[in-house]
Amino acid sequence: MPTPTGFQQAKLVIEGSGPLACWFNPNEYSISKTNEWTIQPIVGSSLPTAQFGGGRSRQLSLDLLFHADPDGDVTPVTDRLFAMMEVDSSLASGNRNQARPPTLTFSWGTYTSFDAVCRSLSVQFTLFRPDGTPIRALAKLELVQVAKDPSTPHGTPAKPQNPTTRATERLRAHVVCDGDSLQSIAYRHYGDATRWRAIAETNGIDDPTRLARGTRLAVPLLET
């Protein structure tokens, strides 16, 4: 069957490894976001007060189908999905306590999702060869946003921390663009350009003047 004009194949772009192409484009995907509100009733009033407690990360949920030829095998691709959930020691920047699974994005044509981590993955094998080798699998993924989505510039960033803060194991991602420096990246994420060393240490950067365009940097969140 010829490929339709303009056809674009969806893919998962996984930090530290090559893209994982979707064998079949999803029929649908969903994006959700939750805000925290505290509703407190007032004695003698029919209308309670509402206090905004902050926003939670966006979540992207999608199902991916993998179906091989009758003599094929889907386990190589499902193994890659499960490997995406494992801790990658190369992302620890020399500190074993900061090792973590990779970040990823979902990309399809002109759409690229926010930088995310995969919080949940389940794979259901539904068709097999006579010897038990699976040739069809349905993967369900739940991705959670870990960095600001550049396509939604009106989001409210977290308030800058004071200079006495320390890095935690929580991370977000930043893709280096032309003109970026560690100082400008620190200012964008922390509101303080002097805290570029936290980013350099997390990513094992020895020469802060050399940042390659397209490099994905892990940006540690800071807490007092």
PyMOL commands that set and color helices and strands:
alter all, ss='L'
color gray80, all
select helices_A, chain A and resi 75-83+89-91+96-98+182-190+193-203
alter helices_A, ss='H'
color red, helices_A
select strands_A, chain A and resi 11-14+20-21+29-32+35-40+49-55+59-67+104-108+111-112+116-128+134-145+166-175+216-223
alter strands_A, ss='S'
color yellow, strands_A
deselect
rebuild
show_as cartoon
